[in-house]
Amino acid sequence: MDTHAAKEIVEKWMIPTPAGAYMAGLENRPIMARAEGIEVIDTTGKRYLDFGSGQMAAALGHNHPRFVASVKKSLETISHSTKTFLNVDRLELHKRLGEILTPPLQKSLFLVSGSDAIEAAIDLARKATGGVDVLALDMALHGSTSFVTRSLTFGWGRAKHKLAAQGTSAILTPYTYRSSFGDDPDFVEKCLQTSFQLADANFTAKPAAVIIEPVLSAGGIIVPPPGYMKALRRYAHERGMLLIMDESQTGLGKTGKMWGHLHEDVVPDIMTVSKHFGAGLPIAAVTTSAAIAELAVSNGYFATRSHACDPIACAAGVASIDIIQEEKLVERAAAIGIRMRAALADMAQEIEAIGEIRGRGVLYGVELVEDRASKAPASALCRTVVAQCQQEGLLLQSRGSHGRMNVVRLVPPMVSTDAEIDRGMEILRKVLRAETRRTAEAA
Ligand SMILES: Cc1ncc(COP(=O)(O)O)c(C=O)c1O
């Protein structure tokens, strides 16, 4: 299929979301046809290194043979089943996931998408605490379902939706790079004190939970400073609220530990898992301790979807855990992180537009600025860098929030070799060098 044929289909048959971007940029948008390992290949045969891991869900590489074998087996035996009955793959996945959770997290419930899992986590917290109000960070993304998750997605702006779910409000993101008190040694306490002073005033009922990603990914790869998570949990628990961690993007090894929360040694009360949990198929989980699960269920908690416990998705989940453990991908993600950070730090020596490098494991962000003194966000440069990298065969994304899209996000699959990482880094270096020079000449 060529661009002309694609454009006709898009114009006639697709709802033009997000905001017409498909049509406007179609000439520059490859039409993907297949994938091999960490590469995706478009209809013209052009190959791209996938440093976006698809939509963050191809962290085990595309079409991993073990995943393909599990899915094929399911297709030939039983791919869909009623959730009213148990099935072998579902049971196996509960056990396998439970074994790698951080105690006291133990019990899980399966759903289809990350947004489903967040909805289910919020309801779980409400049923367990008897509270209502939920807090999220002002640069957060927690999903796109039309009420609760997008109401907690403050980073995208809520005003365009006109309505927001009751009992949802924002607290400050611990974004030291751009906070007016980012250098204050007492940053963590000041950030939380201010946040909760406002939160307490905004609560409309008894509060239920605060939700956070261990690393805010879509917000621009914001890594909360040391001590923040522990203090956040204290502030939450003092109010009878539960701490929910959204590990859609940070879970199952991506940060170089099995779970993002292990970096700060703060175990959440509730945790969600999605993205590469299904190694390429959609499946998500909400997890919690036995005590919280029991309490919530005694107050009427349940959550499900027609395809939530399909053997095919559960078998993919088991394959995903097998791949991560057998191929030691948690350790591999940590090693990739060290390699990427060294390469990016080296780039920052020569490229003044690199304001800050943040991340863990395979999840990295490079914040681009007009100059390091003013920190003025270089969103246009970021857009061009991402587009040029694509031309050069490297897929990346620009991320950020509050109108800033000036962070280049890199998420190479955890199965990437050193040579592949180096190849991606060299493309990024070449493009950054050329584009910053061009911007300087044009000024
Ligand atoms: C942190 C986080 N939570 C939740 C979601 C929603 O996941 P899904 O798109 O699978 O519904 C996303 C999606 O990107 C995400 O990044």
The ligand as a Gaussian input file, in Angstrom:
#p B3LYP/6-31G(d) Opt

LIG

0 1
 C        1.560000       5.441000      32.575000
 C        0.404000       5.007000      31.743000
 N       -0.710000       4.576000      32.349000
 C       -1.783000       4.177000      31.656000
 C       -1.774000       4.196000      30.277000
 C       -2.994000       3.740000      29.516000
 O       -2.720000       2.533000      28.905000
 P       -3.627000       2.033000      27.672000
 O       -3.322000       2.945000      26.536000
 O       -3.179000       0.636000      27.465000
 O       -5.039000       2.126000      28.088000
 C       -0.651000       4.647000      29.598000
 C       -0.645000       4.708000      28.135000
 O        0.284000       5.082000      27.495000
 C        0.469000       5.063000      30.348000
 O        1.563000       5.510000      29.759000

